[in-house]
């Protein structure tokens, strides 16, 4: 199931929709969650594209997994949501199999190019004890940093969270069931590999391996895109998931008319 802000195209009803949206939004705490997919329906959504290489993506058992051992560099599930910046991405991630190597990587992508889905990425990279920023096919930030818990363990769920804007790129990772760290693990200006324009496109990076020794088999769950960092928390998006809907707010209505 995925949830996205939407509204009727019947303009005569706009004033009514606006009023209802405003009153519906006031008492809720999750009006700024723009998109959520919990992957519970077992069907890969038709909105998703697969770039620059397809990989083998499977949605089953409430998660979506990239299962190809050598999908090629790079392999993204892409959503063209037209998301304005700043925005924040949040996802649960589980590494199912891994082989160390430069092309072993997985995580979140932002400002993805409409053509080949190159963009800025927050990744588990090379080793399971290393997090790093990448500007796809241009440059690494070289900000290799160990996760706060030491090393990603196979079969264990973690949360990854990142925010992008013209002010910079930030990211953090923590184990599911633990408290979200207060501080960002990585912070950087968009000064590595040359600037990329805003595209509103985001993605899940499912690996880049072309063969051994690098290997990445990875699963994702509860992928959300939010307007603000504060709204993009496990508690907030799971609350949205429980209601089965997102409220449509005034700004979104105005933008579409």
Backbone bond lengths (Angstrom), bond angles and torsions (degrees), N, CA, C in turn:
res aa  C-N    CA-C-N  psi(-1)  N-CA   C-N-CA  omega(-1)  CA-C   N-CA-C  phi
1 X - - - 1.462 - - 1.518 109.31 -
2 X 1.325 116.94 128.83 1.449 118.69 171.43 1.507 109.17 -119.22
3 X 1.310 114.95 149.84 1.449 122.45 -174.88 1.513 107.24 -126.35
4 X 1.320 117.04 128.39 1.456 120.82 -178.89 1.515 108.41 -142.88
5 X 1.323 116.05 147.20 1.454 119.41 177.11 1.518 110.09 -60.38
6 X 1.330 116.68 134.27 1.456 120.33 179.01 1.515 109.21 -152.39
7 X 1.352 115.75 165.51 1.449 119.93 176.47 1.509 109.50 -155.06
8 X 1.342 115.62 162.33 1.459 121.13 179.42 1.518 110.72 -66.78
9 X 1.331 115.86 150.57 1.465 120.27 176.87 1.521 112.12 -91.29
10 X 1.320 118.01 4.27 1.460 121.52 179.75 1.521 109.11 -84.10
11 X 1.322 117.57 99.41 1.454 122.11 -172.67 1.523 114.28 -62.45
12 X 1.343 121.10 -30.71 1.469 118.75 178.93 1.520 113.31 -58.54
13 X 1.315 117.33 -22.41 1.456 120.23 -178.77 1.521 112.21 -92.13
14 X 1.330 118.00 2.95 1.458 120.20 -175.66 1.520 113.70 -56.67
15 X 1.357 119.98 -48.73 1.470 118.07 -179.40 1.524 112.84 -57.65
16 X 1.338 116.13 -40.08 1.465 119.14 178.94 1.517 110.16 -64.58
17 X 1.332 115.71 -44.24 1.463 119.78 179.95 1.515 111.28 -61.50
18 X 1.333 115.90 -41.78 1.462 119.92 -179.85 1.517 110.79 -60.35
19 X 1.333 116.24 -48.19 1.466 120.15 -179.49 1.517 111.50 -61.52
20 X 1.324 115.74 -46.23 1.461 119.22 179.37 1.509 111.24 -61.90
21 X 1.333 115.76 -40.33 1.462 119.37 -178.68 1.514 111.21 -64.40
22 X 1.339 116.11 -43.54 1.461 119.31 -178.52 1.520 110.82 -63.31
23 X 1.334 116.87 -47.00 1.459 119.26 -179.14 1.520 111.35 -66.89
24 X 1.339 116.89 -34.45 1.464 119.49 179.02 1.507 111.24 -69.61
25 X 1.328 115.86 -31.21 1.462 119.58 -174.63 1.519 112.78 -79.38
26 X 1.317 118.09 -33.65 1.457 121.31 -172.37 1.524 113.20 -54.27
27 X 1.339 122.23 -47.87 1.456 119.95 -175.36 1.516 114.09 -83.81
28 X 1.325 119.36 -4.68 1.455 119.60 -174.63 1.507 111.31 -96.59
29 X 1.323 116.58 155.64 1.458 121.37 -178.61 1.509 112.08 -106.26
30 X 1.356 118.60 4.40 1.454 118.17 -176.72 1.526 111.79 -127.46
31 X 1.336 116.48 37.87 1.450 119.92 179.13 1.503 114.40 -72.44
32 X 1.338 118.74 -10.35 1.445 121.03 -175.78 1.521 112.33 -105.94
33 X 1.311 118.10 12.44 1.462 120.93 170.62 1.524 106.77 -82.69
34 X 1.321 116.69 113.72 1.463 121.37 -173.32 1.514 113.04 -85.42
35 X 1.327 116.51 -31.10 1.466 120.15 -174.73 1.523 108.97 -155.58
36 X 1.328 115.27 142.54 1.464 120.77 176.99 1.518 109.69 -149.98
37 X 1.327 116.46 131.32 1.460 121.27 171.59 1.521 107.72 -128.90
38 X 1.354 115.73 121.45 1.461 120.31 178.30 1.526 111.97 -98.54
39 X 1.335 117.24 -0.60 1.468 123.14 173.96 1.530 112.86 58.25
40 X 1.330 115.98 32.29 1.458 119.96 -176.13 1.526 113.90 -87.31
41 X 1.337 117.94 -15.69 1.465 118.11 -173.47 1.521 113.55 -88.56
42 X 1.329 117.63 -4.57 1.457 120.26 176.62 1.513 114.66 72.32
43 X 1.340 117.29 14.15 1.458 121.32 -179.54 1.523 109.07 -129.55
44 X 1.321 116.93 123.86 1.454 120.30 177.96 1.523 109.02 -66.90
45 X 1.324 116.59 124.63 1.455 121.54 -174.74 1.523 111.42 -62.87
46 X 1.322 115.81 140.28 1.454 121.50 -178.76 1.514 114.21 -66.23
47 X 1.339 117.74 -15.79 1.466 120.83 177.81 1.522 111.98 -71.98
48 X 1.313 116.96 -23.80 1.457 120.13 -174.02 1.525 111.55 -76.13
49 X 1.334 114.62 139.77 1.455 122.11 172.77 1.521 108.47 -115.61
50 X 1.320 116.26 160.70 1.462 120.84 -177.14 1.521 108.69 -126.73
51 X 1.336 114.85 113.06 1.460 122.55 -172.69 1.543 109.22 -143.58
52 X 1.240 120.69 162.13 1.450 131.27 -14.35 1.533 109.14 -74.03
53 X 1.368 114.07 -21.28 1.463 122.14 170.84 1.524 108.20 -115.82
54 X 1.327 115.47 149.60 1.462 119.85 -173.80 1.521 113.63 -69.22
55 X 1.351 117.00 -42.33 1.452 119.23 -169.82 1.520 110.50 67.49
56 X 1.311 115.84 -174.36 1.469 122.41 173.97 1.524 107.62 -121.77
57 X 1.327 116.34 95.83 1.454 121.90 -178.21 1.523 109.58 -96.28
58 X 1.329 115.80 132.54 1.460 122.33 -178.24 1.524 108.50 -130.54
59 X 1.334 117.18 126.33 1.463 121.38 174.10 1.521 108.31 -104.03
60 X 1.323 116.12 114.37 1.461 121.37 -175.10 1.523 109.11 -159.68
61 X 1.333 115.60 142.22 1.459 119.65 175.95 1.509 114.22 64.21
62 X 1.341 117.09 28.37 1.456 120.62 176.61 1.507 115.11 81.97
63 X 1.339 118.08 11.40 1.459 121.55 177.28 1.524 108.55 -137.59
64 X 1.329 115.89 164.51 1.460 120.70 171.45 1.519 108.04 -119.15
65 X 1.329 116.75 135.20 1.461 121.79 -172.83 1.519 110.49 -129.03
66 X 1.331 115.57 143.54 1.463 122.07 169.75 1.526 105.59 -101.10
67 X 1.340 116.40 115.83 1.463 121.21 -166.73 1.525 114.13 -112.32
68 X 1.332 118.41 -4.17 1.467 120.80 -179.86 1.528 109.22 -73.92
69 X 1.330 116.93 131.11 1.461 120.66 -177.58 1.524 112.67 -75.03
70 X 1.322 117.63 -23.87 1.463 121.22 -179.63 1.528 109.40 -141.42
71 X 1.329 117.19 69.09 1.469 120.05 -173.00 1.521 114.14 -75.42
72 X 1.326 117.73 -20.84 1.459 121.29 -176.86 1.513 111.87 103.69
73 X 1.319 114.76 162.97 1.464 122.83 -174.29 1.534 109.56 -103.83
74 X 1.321 117.34 112.10 1.446 131.41 2.34 1.522 109.84 -115.07
75 X 1.348 116.04 169.60 1.462 121.54 -175.97 1.527 109.18 -128.65
76 X 1.324 115.82 107.36 1.462 121.91 -177.78 1.523 111.19 -121.46
77 X 1.322 115.95 141.39 1.454 123.08 157.85 1.522 105.31 -90.14
78 X 1.331 117.06 120.97 1.461 122.04 -170.51 1.527 110.86 -115.05
79 X 1.335 115.49 137.59 1.460 122.44 172.21 1.522 108.69 -120.23
80 X 1.324 116.37 119.08 1.461 121.31 174.75 1.520 107.80 -90.73
81 X 1.330 114.90 84.83 1.457 119.96 -176.54 1.510 114.36 -93.59
82 X 1.348 117.23 -6.93 1.453 119.80 -176.35 1.516 112.51 61.28
83 X 1.335 116.93 34.57 1.464 121.00 -173.67 1.531 110.73 -74.56
84 X 1.338 117.59 123.21 1.464 119.86 176.47 1.525 110.44 -70.81
85 X 1.322 115.39 154.03 1.460 119.69 177.12 1.522 110.27 -99.89
86 X 1.357 115.99 154.47 1.470 125.51 -1.12 1.521 111.37 -72.11
87 X 1.320 115.53 152.30 1.460 120.59 168.25 1.519 109.13 -144.39
88 X 1.329 113.66 162.00 1.461 121.91 -175.17 1.516 109.23 -123.47
89 X 1.320 116.19 138.89 1.454 121.93 173.98 1.517 110.71 -109.95
90 X 1.326 115.90 143.24 1.462 122.45 178.47 1.515 108.03 -139.22
91 X 1.331 117.16 136.80 1.461 119.93 178.93 1.521 109.61 -155.20
92 X 1.330 115.19 150.10 1.457 120.47 167.75 1.522 107.70 -87.35
93 X 1.335 116.12 138.27 1.458 120.93 -177.42 1.524 109.68 -134.67
94 X 1.329 115.02 140.07 1.470 121.29 177.93 1.527 107.82 -136.34
95 X 1.321 116.31 120.74 1.462 120.46 175.74 1.523 107.83 -84.63
96 X 1.325 116.25 118.26 1.463 121.71 -176.14 1.523 112.78 -91.90
97 X 1.325 116.71 -30.67 1.467 121.08 175.24 1.517 107.61 -155.46
98 X 1.326 115.63 152.60 1.465 119.32 -171.08 1.515 110.32 -156.70
99 X 1.325 116.04 141.61 1.452 123.06 168.20 1.506 108.25 -133.47
100 X 1.334 117.94 127.16 1.460 121.49 -176.71 1.530 111.63 -58.06
101 X 1.319 115.43 144.09 1.457 121.72 177.58 1.510 110.30 160.92
102 X 1.324 116.74 158.40 1.459 120.59 -177.30 1.521 112.27 -58.22
103 X 1.326 118.02 -34.57 1.462 121.29 -178.31 1.527 113.18 -88.26
104 X 1.324 117.05 5.25 1.464 121.45 171.31 1.523 107.60 -85.08
105 X 1.328 116.52 116.23 1.466 120.12 -175.29 1.530 110.13 -167.67
106 X 1.322 116.66 156.41 1.469 122.11 176.04 1.515 108.56 -168.45
107 X 1.344 115.73 153.84 1.454 119.25 179.06 1.507 113.12 157.22
108 X 1.339 115.70 -143.42 1.459 123.78 -173.13 1.522 111.10 -111.20
109 X 1.348 116.78 141.90 1.454 121.78 177.59 1.519 112.11 -123.45
110 X 1.346 115.65 147.57 1.462 123.00 -177.30 1.530 110.33 -139.16
111 X 1.329 115.83 159.72 1.463 122.15 -178.03 1.526 110.75 49.55
112 X 1.313 116.22 43.01 1.452 119.74 -176.91 1.526 110.54 -71.09
113 X 1.319 115.02 137.00 1.457 121.53 -179.03 1.526 110.32 -65.86
114 X 1.337 118.53 133.81 1.467 120.13 -179.58 1.525 113.65 -60.97
115 X 1.329 116.95 -20.93 1.451 119.58 179.60 1.514 113.74 -83.77
116 X 1.335 116.07 -66.81 1.470 119.50 -173.37 1.522 113.88 -112.12
117 X 1.340 117.60 4.25 1.471 122.74 176.99 1.522 113.40 67.12
118 X 1.326 118.24 19.94 1.459 119.38 169.49 1.524 108.62 -69.68
119 X 1.326 116.57 144.04 1.448 119.53 -179.94 1.508 111.32 -173.18
120 X 1.323 115.71 -159.24 1.462 121.85 176.46 1.524 108.76 -91.73
121 X 1.338 116.18 136.46 1.460 120.08 -176.11 1.523 111.03 -133.98
122 X 1.324 114.48 142.54 1.467 123.59 171.35 1.517 105.91 -107.89
123 X 1.343 116.63 115.49 1.455 120.30 -165.02 1.522 114.29 -133.06
124 X 1.333 114.67 147.96 1.459 121.83 154.55 1.526 104.15 -76.68
125 X 1.333 117.82 124.15 1.468 119.16 -169.91 1.521 113.10 -137.76
126 X 1.316 114.98 132.36 1.469 125.86 171.48 1.528 112.55 71.72
127 X 1.327 116.27 -53.66 1.461 122.96 177.92 1.527 108.88 -127.89
128 X 1.320 116.17 158.12 1.467 120.21 -179.90 1.526 113.09 -75.80
129 X 1.324 116.70 -2.98 1.463 119.76 176.18 1.522 111.16 -111.61
130 X 1.329 116.99 28.79 1.458 119.91 -175.71 1.528 111.84 -139.53
131 X 1.331 115.48 127.97 1.460 123.19 174.02 1.523 108.08 -114.86
132 X 1.346 116.51 145.02 1.461 118.85 -175.87 1.527 110.36 -160.18
133 X 1.344 115.86 155.46 1.457 122.52 173.43 1.525 109.71 -95.88
134 X 1.336 114.99 142.48 1.460 121.97 178.05 1.520 110.21 -133.00
135 X 1.323 115.96 138.62 1.456 122.86 163.86 1.525 104.71 -102.30
136 X 1.326 116.55 104.01 1.465 122.04 -167.05 1.529 113.21 -47.86
137 X 1.333 115.10 127.15 1.467 123.77 175.48 1.521 113.48 61.61
138 X 1.331 116.30 13.56 1.465 119.99 177.40 1.522 112.00 -121.16
139 X 1.336 116.51 -57.34 1.465 118.14 -177.02 1.520 110.93 -166.81
140 X 1.335 115.40 146.07 1.454 122.20 165.91 1.522 108.38 -85.37
141 X 1.313 116.21 149.48 1.459 120.24 174.64 1.527 110.79 -72.06
142 X 1.330 116.90 -19.52 1.472 122.19 -177.13 1.532 110.90 62.49
143 X 1.332 115.43 34.56 1.469 120.31 177.51 1.530 110.29 -106.67
144 X 1.336 115.96 42.51 1.463 121.62 -179.41 1.526 110.35 -50.04
145 X 1.340 115.96 125.05 1.461 120.94 -175.73 1.520 109.77 -142.83
146 X 1.315 115.75 137.31 1.465 120.98 178.22 1.525 109.99 -75.04
147 X 1.332 118.68 139.34 1.467 119.93 175.31 1.531 110.97 -59.76
148 X 1.328 117.93 157.26 1.468 120.02 -178.21 1.518 113.62 -62.70
149 X 1.335 117.63 -22.36 1.461 122.29 -179.91 1.530 111.85 -97.12
150 X 1.315 117.82 3.15 1.460 121.60 174.13 1.515 114.70 101.75
151 X 1.331 117.61 -64.03 1.457 120.65 -175.37 1.523 110.68 -153.54
152 X 1.313 115.70 139.54 1.463 121.54 174.72 1.524 108.90 -68.92
153 X 1.326 116.68 130.51 1.460 121.57 179.04 1.521 109.94 -102.38
154 X 1.320 116.02 138.33 1.459 120.53 178.22 1.527 110.10 -59.16
155 X 1.331 116.05 137.05 1.458 121.10 176.45 1.512 115.37 81.11
156 X 1.328 118.33 2.40 1.464 122.56 -179.14 1.524 109.69 -105.49
157 X 1.325 116.02 138.21 1.463 120.80 179.78 1.523 111.05 -85.53
158 X 1.328 114.57 138.67 1.464 122.95 175.52 1.527 108.65 -131.96
159 X 1.316 115.22 161.18 1.461 121.43 170.52 1.522 108.60 -104.30
160 X 1.331 116.50 134.33 1.457 122.29 170.42 1.522 108.14 -116.47
161 X 1.328 115.18 139.12 1.461 120.94 -177.19 1.519 108.59 -141.04
162 X 1.320 116.73 137.11 1.461 120.49 179.34 1.520 109.67 -149.73
163 X 1.326 115.42 149.80 1.464 121.84 176.69 1.517 109.17 -126.60
164 X 1.336 116.34 142.49 1.462 120.92 176.63 1.519 110.52 -130.45
165 X 1.337 114.93 143.56 1.460 123.02 173.30 1.521 106.42 -163.97
166 X 1.331 116.47 177.23 1.461 119.31 176.31 1.521 111.80 -62.76
167 X 1.327 116.94 -20.35 1.465 120.40 178.73 1.517 112.56 -75.35
168 X 1.349 117.69 -20.10 1.451 119.02 178.88 1.514 113.39 149.68
169 X 1.332 114.19 -168.50 1.460 124.02 -174.04 1.521 107.07 -132.11
170 X 1.336 116.64 133.48 1.459 121.11 -179.56 1.522 109.48 -135.62
171 X 1.339 116.57 153.63 1.452 119.75 179.46 1.510 112.77 -156.86
172 X 1.340 115.86 153.06 1.463 121.90 176.05 1.518 109.14 -149.68
173 X 1.330 116.66 161.09 1.459 123.29 178.07 1.518 108.20 -143.27
174 X 1.342 116.43 142.45 1.457 120.38 176.31 1.521 109.27 -153.38
175 X 1.323 116.05 159.08 1.461 120.96 -177.40 1.520 110.63 -74.61
176 X 1.334 116.50 138.66 1.454 121.24 176.40 1.523 110.10 -57.40
177 X 1.320 116.52 134.80 1.457 121.89 -178.26 1.512 113.56 95.06
178 X 1.331 117.31 -14.55 1.459 121.99 176.15 1.527 109.31 -97.33
179 X 1.328 116.29 164.68 1.456 120.50 178.23 1.524 110.89 -71.67
180 X 1.315 115.43 142.08 1.458 119.45 175.02 1.525 109.82 -63.97
181 X 1.332 118.52 131.06 1.468 120.10 176.32 1.525 110.94 -59.34
182 X 1.308 115.96 142.29 1.458 120.41 -179.98 1.522 111.42 -67.21
183 X 1.330 116.25 -40.88 1.460 121.06 -174.13 1.524 111.37 -97.69
184 X 1.321 115.46 154.42 1.448 120.81 172.77 1.525 109.72 -69.83
185 X 1.329 116.14 142.23 1.463 120.60 174.93 1.523 110.21 -75.66
186 X 1.338 116.87 -42.44 1.459 122.95 179.69 1.522 109.45 -125.56
187 X 1.325 116.07 139.36 1.458 122.84 175.40 1.522 108.40 -141.57
188 X 1.331 116.61 136.64 1.459 118.93 -178.13 1.518 110.84 -158.04
189 X 1.323 115.59 149.49 1.452 120.73 163.97 1.527 108.04 -71.16
190 X 1.323 116.41 162.74 1.466 120.56 177.32 1.528 108.60 -85.74
191 X 1.322 114.92 60.38 1.461 121.92 -171.30 1.523 112.92 -115.13
192 X 1.319 117.30 19.38 1.458 119.92 -178.71 1.526 109.33 -120.99
193 X 1.318 116.26 119.52 1.453 121.42 176.91 1.508 115.99 84.62
194 X 1.313 118.16 7.73 1.456 120.12 -179.51 1.510 111.62 89.08
195 X 1.340 117.52 145.04 1.470 120.73 -175.02 1.522 112.71 -70.61
196 X 1.325 114.91 148.00 1.460 122.28 172.20 1.527 108.28 -115.84
197 X 1.320 117.80 142.39 1.461 120.02 179.68 1.522 111.58 -74.94
198 X 1.326 115.61 157.63 1.458 119.77 171.99 1.524 109.41 -59.80
199 X 1.332 115.73 139.90 1.465 119.82 178.34 1.519 112.96 -129.78
200 X 1.334 116.96 -17.08 1.463 120.06 -175.94 1.509 113.56 74.02
201 X 1.342 117.07 3.87 1.457 121.11 -178.42 1.528 110.12 -102.14
202 X 1.322 115.34 136.63 1.459 122.38 -177.74 1.526 108.45 -129.89
203 X 1.337 116.15 165.89 1.452 116.88 -178.30 1.509 114.33 -163.10
204 X 1.326 113.63 169.12 1.455 123.38 173.57 1.521 107.54 -108.22
205 X 1.327 116.17 121.98 1.460 121.42 -179.25 1.519 108.90 -86.76
206 X 1.345 115.77 116.10 1.458 121.25 -176.29 1.506 114.88 -101.63
207 X 1.346 117.46 13.90 1.453 120.26 176.58 1.510 113.03 119.14
208 X 1.334 115.30 170.66 1.464 121.46 -177.83 1.519 112.82 -141.55
209 X 1.320 117.40 5.45 1.463 120.56 -172.61 1.524 112.25 -59.26
210 X 1.339 114.99 140.49 1.462 121.69 171.55 1.524 110.68 -107.00
211 X 1.328 115.90 4.17 1.454 121.08 -178.36 1.512 110.79 143.89
212 X 1.348 116.14 172.72 1.458 121.72 -177.20 1.540 110.35 -56.37
213 X 1.344 116.46 149.02 1.469 127.11 8.73 1.532 114.75 -85.97
214 X 1.344 118.09 -17.16 1.461 119.61 -177.96 1.527 110.80 -66.90
215 X 1.327 115.77 135.89 1.463 121.54 -179.17 1.516 109.15 -151.19
216 X 1.327 116.64 133.27 1.461 121.60 174.35 1.520 109.62 -140.36
217 X 1.322 116.64 114.75 1.463 123.06 167.36 1.524 105.26 -116.67
218 X 1.332 117.28 123.12 1.461 119.45 -168.34 1.524 110.80 -142.31
219 X 1.340 115.54 147.56 1.462 122.79 177.76 1.523 110.11 -122.46
220 X 1.340 115.08 150.89 1.462 122.10 -179.78 1.527 109.90 -131.77
221 X 1.341 115.27 153.22 1.461 121.51 175.93 1.525 108.57 -150.41
222 X 1.338 115.69 157.16 1.468 122.84 173.03 1.526 112.08 48.69
223 X 1.323 115.22 61.27 1.465 121.85 179.60 1.516 109.01 -87.57
224 X 1.330 115.97 124.62 1.462 121.16 -177.56 1.517 110.73 -131.43
225 X 1.335 114.85 147.72 1.455 122.85 170.31 1.523 106.92 -121.81
226 X 1.330 116.52 130.49 1.460 121.84 -174.07 1.523 110.34 -129.97
227 X 1.323 115.13 157.01 1.462 120.29 177.38 1.520 111.70 -73.03
228 X 1.325 117.21 -33.22 1.459 120.35 -175.90 1.519 111.15 -130.43
229 X 1.314 114.85 156.05 1.462 121.32 177.48 1.520 110.83 -62.45
230 X 1.330 116.70 -42.67 1.461 120.43 -174.40 1.520 112.38 -64.49
231 X 1.327 117.48 -32.78 1.461 119.90 179.82 1.523 112.29 -79.33
232 X 1.327 117.02 -18.83 1.464 120.45 -175.23 1.529 109.53 -92.30
233 X 1.327 115.00 76.67 1.459 121.67 178.33 1.527 108.30 -129.41
234 X 1.329 117.89 156.90 1.465 119.23 176.97 1.522 113.12 -53.96
235 X 1.325 117.43 -43.92 1.466 119.95 -178.94 1.523 111.46 -60.77
236 X 1.330 116.72 -42.16 1.461 120.22 -177.54 1.523 111.63 -67.95
237 X 1.330 117.29 -47.41 1.466 117.53 -174.99 1.522 111.55 -73.68
238 X 1.332 117.53 -30.47 1.461 118.63 176.87 1.525 110.61 -70.93
239 X 1.348 117.01 -29.23 1.465 120.26 173.75 1.523 110.57 -66.80
240 X 1.328 116.84 -40.61 1.462 120.58 175.98 1.517 110.08 -62.70
241 X 1.322 116.07 -43.37 1.464 120.98 178.84 1.522 110.85 -57.27
242 X 1.328 116.60 -40.98 1.461 120.65 -177.47 1.528 111.65 -66.73
243 X 1.345 117.38 -34.12 1.460 119.53 -179.73 1.520 111.83 -78.28
244 X 1.321 116.75 -23.99 1.458 120.79 179.95 1.507 114.41 75.88
245 X 1.338 118.28 14.35 1.461 119.85 179.28 1.521 109.85 -157.45
246 X 1.331 114.26 158.46 1.454 121.68 172.91 1.519 108.52 -114.51
247 X 1.330 118.38 134.26 1.454 119.32 174.58 1.522 110.55 -70.50
248 X 1.329 116.54 144.31 1.453 121.59 176.74 1.524 108.31 -96.55
249 X 1.322 117.35 126.16 1.456 120.70 -173.22 1.519 110.73 -103.27
250 X 1.317 114.86 168.16 1.457 122.80 -173.67 1.520 112.26 -55.30
251 X 1.314 117.68 -44.60 1.455 120.25 -177.31 1.509 112.37 -60.98
252 X 1.317 117.41 -39.19 1.465 120.58 179.92 1.521 110.63 -68.53
253 X 1.329 116.62 -37.92 1.457 120.05 178.64 1.527 111.08 -64.78
254 X 1.329 116.51 -45.70 1.455 120.54 -179.12 1.522 111.17 -61.57
255 X 1.329 116.26 -38.64 1.457 120.38 -174.92 1.520 112.43 -66.23
256 X 1.323 117.16 -23.66 1.457 120.28 -174.73 1.528 113.11 -97.95
257 X 1.332 117.85 -1.09 1.466 120.56 -178.35 1.516 110.41 -127.99
